[in-house]
Amino acid sequence: MDAELHFDLPLSIAVPLVVLCLLLAAYLSAAETAITGASRPRMHRLAQQGNKRAAMVNRLLDRKDETVSAVLLGNNVVNIFSASLTTAVLTALFGAAGIVYATLAIGVMVVIFAEVMPKTWALMRADRVALTLAPSILFTVAILGPLARGVAWISRFFLGLMNVRTDRSHDAEEHSDLLRGAIELHGADLTDEAAPAEKAMLRSVLDLGDRTVGDVMTHRGNVALIDAGQPVEAIVAQMLAAPYTRIPLYRGEADNVVGVMHAKDLFRAIKAAQGTVDSVKIDAVMTPPWFIPESTILFDQLEAFRARHEHFAIVVDEYGALRGIVTLEDILEEIVGDIEDEHDAIRRGVLRRDDGSLLCQGDVPIRDLNREFGWGLPEGVATTIAGLVLHEARRIPEVGQTYAFYGFRFEILKREGTRIAELRIVPPAAIQAAD
């Protein structure tokens, strides 16, 4: 005859109830892990493609606190109920010793079958499990949601008494860190050679909101300028000799930029004048200059280029003095890397040597070196590599002097006035190899 519990529940019913509670606990554990581990970007994309289950997952993610609270509440209730039933069954069979047996039995079963196994399974395929269980989780939340909200309110009340913040607000920096972390994980387990390049481009897109045109502009020392007061024939000759299609024109002094000449506009004007160069009016051909401050954020400038249908802007400082120029290509190169065409200089200012060191022109941007060689030189203190050396040296170095910082070695090879024209850079790997 079956042993009976003190509340007259037959053993044949109590045991299946315990098994059912363990199954429910396993389901709730898997649901909790799947919802917390599901990829919101992927769910959003699937929902846009018409996946109804993905839309359900998004609804649950929008109410993640309530969802998790309801699932945890249900899981605890089920575990407590199963523990009580197991204790009652084993006490009925073994007396007082049944309490010990029940503790061991339910502990092992809950940990293995209701926690570790389902959570491990759900964690390995969170998106798939979330899509599969979404309808049932919505039903669970609908049933237990009101009670979960009450429990959550009580919890927040006592946390508030202890001055513990319970808001879910995230600042912009935190969102940026989340995106950057996802980018760093992109392709981490892949051998695709394109993965590093893709990550670099994605990082660069995020950097557009943190960098200014002053970081990517062509400095005025490297800008081709034409004196608009010269004869037209001289201007045409300089335009033909220049490797650029757009060149700023000035009058009097370089800071007084009066316009921008496009080679096509000039040649069209010459053709319209039937080849008579002297009859061309330069003021009528050149376009008004577009001045922008060097503090302009790159993303804003990219949007401005698109809105104005412009590719070229004059960069000035706070006093209105010419600082350089920035083009649409400069900003695009921040994202995709250097874009070289048939008119670009063959030498980019960097020459590799057999011993692992580099011969570098002083005006090479630090950003370009970091992207090209995977270095981590600071970009916030200076724009060019010569500027970085000056910042660290705190003086105008002499030719032949060597400095060591950030794990690199910098040797001054050439100076033009007070400007560092050329230097030798020895990266950490080359230093270790030499030692």
C-alpha positions in Angstrom: 0.0 0.0 0.0 1.4 3.4 -0.9 2.6 5.6 1.9 0.6 8.7 2.3 1.5 12.2 3.3 0.0 13.9 6.3 -2.3 16.0 4.0 -3.5 12.8 2.4 -1.7 13.3 -0.9 -0.8 9.9 -2.3 2.9 9.2 -3.1 2.0 8.3 -6.7 0.8 11.8 -7.2 3.4 13.6 -5.1 6.4 12.2 -7.1 5.0 13.2 -10.5 4.3 16.7 -9.1 8.0 16.9 -8.0 9.1 15.9 -11.5 6.7 18.5 -13.0 8.1 21.2 -10.7 11.6 20.4 -11.8 10.6 20.6 -15.5 8.9 24.0 -14.9 12.0 25.2 -13.0 14.1 24.1 -15.9 11.9 25.9 -18.4 11.9 29.1 -16.3 15.7 28.9 -15.9 16.1 28.5 -19.7 13.7 31.4 -20.3 15.5 33.7 -18.0 18.9 33.0 -19.6 17.5 33.2 -23.1 15.9 36.6 -22.6 18.9 38.1 -20.8 21.3 36.7 -23.4 19.3 37.4 -26.6 20.8 39.8 -29.1 18.6 42.9 -29.3 20.1 44.0 -32.6 19.5 40.6 -34.2 15.9 40.5 -32.8 15.3 44.0 -34.2 16.5 43.0 -37.6 14.4 39.8 -37.7 11.4 41.8 -36.5 11.8 44.2 -39.4 11.9 41.2 -41.7 8.5 40.1 -40.5 9.5 37.5 -37.8 6.6 37.6 -35.4 8.5 35.7 -32.7 11.3 38.2 -32.9 8.7 40.9 -32.3 7.6 39.1 -29.2 11.2 38.9 -28.0 11.5 42.6 -28.5 8.4 43.2 -26.4 9.9 41.1 -23.6 13.2 43.0 -23.9 11.4 46.3 -23.7 10.1 45.1 -20.4 13.2 43.2 -19.4 12.9 44.1 -15.7 9.3 42.9 -15.5 10.1 39.8 -17.6 13.0 38.7 -15.5 11.2 39.4 -12.2 8.2 37.3 -13.3 10.4 34.4 -14.4 12.5 34.5 -11.3 9.4 34.7 -9.1 7.9 31.7 -10.9 11.2 29.8 -10.6 11.5 30.4 -6.9 7.9 29.4 -6.2 8.3 26.2 -8.2 11.6 25.3 -6.5 10.1 26.0 -3.0 7.0 23.9 -3.8 9.2 21.0 -5.2 11.4 21.2 -2.1 8.4 21.1 0.2 6.9 18.1 -1.6 10.1 16.2 -1.6 10.6 16.8 2.1 7.0 15.6 2.8 7.5 12.5 0.7 10.8 11.5 2.2 9.7 12.3 5.7 6.7 10.0 5.2 9.1 7.3 4.1 12.1 7.7 6.5 10.8 9.8 9.3 13.0 12.6 10.6 15.9 11.4 8.5 13.9 12.2 5.5 14.6 15.9 6.0 18.3 15.3 5.4 17.6 13.1 2.4 15.2 15.6 1.0 17.7 18.4 1.3 20.4 16.4 -0.5 18.1 15.1 -3.2 16.3 18.3 -4.1 19.6 20.2 -3.9 21.2 18.0 -6.4 18.2 17.8 -8.7 17.5 21.5 -8.7 21.2 22.5 -9.3 21.8 19.9 -12.1 18.4 19.5 -13.8 16.7 22.8 -13.1 19.6 25.3 -13.2 22.9 24.2 -14.8 21.6 22.1 -17.6 18.9 24.4 -18.9 20.9 27.6 -18.4 23.9 26.1 -20.2 21.7 25.0 -23.1 20.0 28.4 -23.3 23.2 30.3 -23.1 24.8 28.4 -26.0 21.9 29.4 -28.3 20.2 32.3 -26.6 18.6 33.8 -29.7 17.2 30.5 -30.9 15.8 29.6 -27.5 14.4 33.1 -27.0 12.5 32.8 -30.3 11.2 29.3 -29.4 10.0 30.2 -25.9 8.8 33.8 -26.6 5.0 32.9 -26.7 5.2 30.9 -23.5 7.3 33.5 -21.8 4.7 36.2 -22.7 2.0 34.0 -21.2 4.1 33.5 -18.0 4.7 37.3 -17.7 0.9 37.9 -18.3 0.1 35.6 -15.4 2.9 36.5 -12.9 3.5 40.1 -14.1 1.2 41.8 -11.6 2.7 39.9 -8.7 6.2 40.5 -10.0 5.6 44.2 -10.2 4.4 44.3 -6.6 7.5 42.4 -5.5 9.7 44.7 -7.6 8.1 47.8 -6.0 8.7 46.5 -2.5 12.3 45.7 -3.5 12.9 49.2 -4.9 11.3 50.7 -1.8 13.8 49.1 0.6 16.7 49.8 -1.8 15.6 53.4 -1.8 15.9 53.4 2.0 19.5 52.3 1.5 20.1 55.1 -1.1 20.7 52.5 -3.9 19.8 53.8 -7.3 17.4 51.6 -9.2 16.9 53.6 -12.5 17.9 51.9 -15.8 19.2 55.1 -17.5 22.4 54.8 -19.5 24.5 57.7 -20.6 25.9 58.2 -24.0 29.3 57.0 -23.0 27.9 53.7 -21.7 26.1 53.1 -25.0 29.3 54.0 -26.9 31.2 51.5 -24.8 28.6 48.8 -25.5 29.0 49.4 -29.3 32.8 49.4 -29.1 32.8 46.2 -27.1 30.5 44.6 -29.8 32.9 45.8 -32.5 35.9 44.3 -30.7 34.1 41.0 -30.5 33.2 41.1 -34.2 34.9 38.3 -36.0 36.9 37.3 -32.9 36.5 33.6 -33.6 36.9 33.9 -37.4 40.0 33.6 -39.5 38.6 35.9 -42.2 41.3 38.4 -43.2 38.7 41.0 -43.7 37.6 41.0 -40.0 40.3 43.3 -38.7 39.6 45.8 -41.6 35.9 45.7 -40.8 36.5 46.3 -37.1 38.8 49.2 -37.9 36.2 50.8 -40.1 33.4 50.3 -37.6 35.6 51.9 -34.9 36.3 54.8 -37.2 32.6 55.4 -37.7 32.2 55.8 -34.0 35.2 58.1 -33.8 33.6 60.5 -36.2 31.6 61.9 -33.2 34.7 62.4 -31.1 37.2 63.8 -33.7 37.4 67.3 -35.2 38.3 68.5 -38.7 41.5 69.8 -37.1 42.6 66.1 -36.6 42.2 65.2 -40.3 42.8 68.5 -42.2 45.7 69.2 -44.5 47.8 71.7 -42.6 48.4 75.1 -44.3 52.1 74.3 -44.6 51.1 71.5 -47.1 48.3 73.3 -48.8 48.8 74.5 -52.4 47.8 78.2 -52.6 47.6 80.5 -55.6 47.9 84.3 -55.5 44.8 85.6 -57.3 46.6 88.8 -58.1 48.8 87.1 -60.6 48.2 87.2 -64.4 45.7 84.6 -65.5 48.4 82.8 -67.5 50.4 82.3 -64.4 47.4 81.0 -62.5 46.6 78.5 -65.3 50.2 77.3 -65.3 50.0 76.7 -61.5 46.7 74.9 -61.8 48.1 72.6 -64.4 51.2 71.9 -62.4 49.2 71.1 -59.2 48.1 67.5 -58.5 44.7 68.8 -57.2 41.5 69.9 -58.9 40.5 72.5 -56.2 43.0 75.1 -55.0 42.3 78.1 -52.7 43.1 81.6 -54.0 44.3 84.5 -51.9 45.1 88.1 -52.2 47.8 90.0 -50.3 48.5 87.3 -47.7 47.8 83.6 -47.4 45.2 84.2 -44.6 43.1 86.3 -46.9 41.5 83.4 -48.9 39.1 85.0 -51.5 37.9 81.9 -53.4 38.4 78.4 -54.5 39.3 77.6 -58.1 38.2 74.3 -59.7 40.3 73.2 -62.6 37.2 72.2 -64.7 35.6 75.7 -64.2 38.8 77.3 -65.2 39.2 75.2 -68.3 35.6 75.7 -69.3 36.1 79.5 -69.0 39.2 79.2 -71.3 37.3 77.2 -73.8 34.4 79.7 -73.7 37.0 82.5 -74.4 38.2 80.5 -77.4 41.5 79.8 -75.8 42.3 83.5 -75.1 43.6 83.1 -71.5 44.0 86.8 -70.8 40.3 87.5 -71.3 39.3 85.1 -68.5 38.0 86.8 -65.4 39.3 84.9 -62.4 36.8 86.5 -60.0 34.0 85.2 -62.1 35.4 81.7 -62.4 36.3 81.0 -58.8 33.7 80.0 -56.2 33.2 81.7 -52.8 35.2 80.0 -50.0 33.5 78.0 -47.3 35.1 78.7 -44.0 34.7 76.3 -41.1 36.2 76.3 -37.6 38.8 73.6 -36.8 36.8 72.5 -33.8 34.0 71.2 -36.1 33.1 67.6 -35.3 33.8 65.2 -38.2 30.3 63.7 -38.2 28.8 67.2 -38.4 31.1 68.2 -41.2 30.3 65.0 -43.1 26.6 65.9 -42.9 27.4 69.5 -43.9 29.2 68.2 -47.0 26.2 66.2 -47.9 23.7 69.0 -47.3 25.7 71.6 -49.3 26.8 69.2 -52.0 30.4 70.4 -51.4 33.6 68.5 -51.2 36.0 71.2 -50.0 36.2 73.6 -47.0 38.7 76.1 -45.6 39.6 75.5 -42.0 40.2 78.5 -39.8 41.1 79.0 -36.1 39.3 81.0 -33.5 40.9 84.2 -34.8 39.9 83.5 -38.4 43.5 82.6 -39.5 44.0 79.9 -42.1 44.7 76.5 -40.5 44.3 74.3 -43.5 41.8 72.6 -45.7 39.5 69.6 -45.3 37.9 67.6 -48.1 35.2 64.9 -48.2 38.0 62.4 -49.1 39.8 63.3 -45.8 36.7 62.3 -43.8 36.1 59.1 -45.8 39.7 58.1 -45.3 39.1 58.3 -41.6 36.6 55.4 -42.1 38.1 53.3 -44.9 41.8 54.2 -44.7 43.9 55.9 -47.2 42.4 56.3 -50.7 45.2 56.8 -53.2 44.6 57.8 -56.8 46.9 58.3 -59.8 47.6 61.9 -58.6 48.6 61.1 -55.1 52.2 61.3 -54.1 54.0 57.9 -54.4 55.9 58.5 -51.1 53.5 58.9 -48.2 56.2 60.0 -45.7 56.9 56.6 -44.2 59.7 54.2 -45.2 60.2 50.8 -43.6 63.7 49.6 -42.9 65.1 46.1 -42.7 65.8 46.4 -39.0 62.1 47.0 -38.2 62.4 50.8 -37.7 60.8 53.5 -39.9 61.9 56.7 -41.5 59.1 59.1 -41.1 58.4 62.7 -42.1 57.5 64.9 -39.2 54.1 65.9 -40.6 52.7 62.3 -40.8 49.6 62.1 -38.7 49.7 59.9 -35.6 46.3 58.5 -36.6 47.7 57.2 -39.9 50.6 55.5 -38.1 48.3 53.9 -35.6 46.0 52.6 -38.2 48.7 51.4 -40.6 50.8 49.6 -38.0 48.4 48.8 -35.2 50.2 51.1 -32.7 48.6 52.8 -29.7 50.3 56.2 -29.7 48.1 58.9 -28.1 46.2 61.0 -30.6 44.8 63.5 -28.2 47.9 65.5 -27.4 49.1 66.2 -31.0 48.1 65.6 -34.6 51.4 64.8 -36.2 54.3 62.6 -35.0 56.6 65.6 -34.8 54.0 67.3 -32.6 54.0 64.3 -30.3 57.8 64.4 -30.0 57.7 68.1 -29.2 55.0 67.5 -26.6 56.9 64.8 -24.8 60.4 66.5 -25.2 59.1 69.9 -23.9 61.8 71.5 -26.0 63.0 71.9 -29.6 65.2 68.9 -30.1 68.5 68.9 -31.8 69.4 66.7 -34.8 70.8 63.4 -33.4 68.9 63.5 -30.2 66.9 60.3 -29.2 63.8 60.1 -27.0 62.1 57.1 -25.6 58.4 57.2 -24.6 55.3 54.9 -24.9 57.7 52.0 -25.5 59.0 53.6 -28.8 62.3 55.2 -29.6 62.4 58.4 -31.6 65.6 59.7 -33.2 65.7 63.2 -34.8 67.2 63.0 -38.2 66.4 66.4 -39.8 65.1 69.7 -38.7 64.0 72.7 -40.8 64.1 75.8 -38.5 62.2 74.8 -35.4 60.2 72.1 -37.2 61.1 68.4 -37.0 61.3 67.4 -40.7 62.3 63.8 -40.4 62.8 61.2 -37.7 63.5 57.6 -37.1 60.9 55.6 -35.2 61.8 52.3 -33.5 58.7 50.4 -32.4 58.7 48.2 -29.3 59.0 45.0 -31.3 62.2 46.2 -33.1 63.7 47.3 -29.8 63.1 43.9 -28.2 64.5 42.2 -31.3 67.7 44.3 -31.1 68.1 43.6 -27.4 
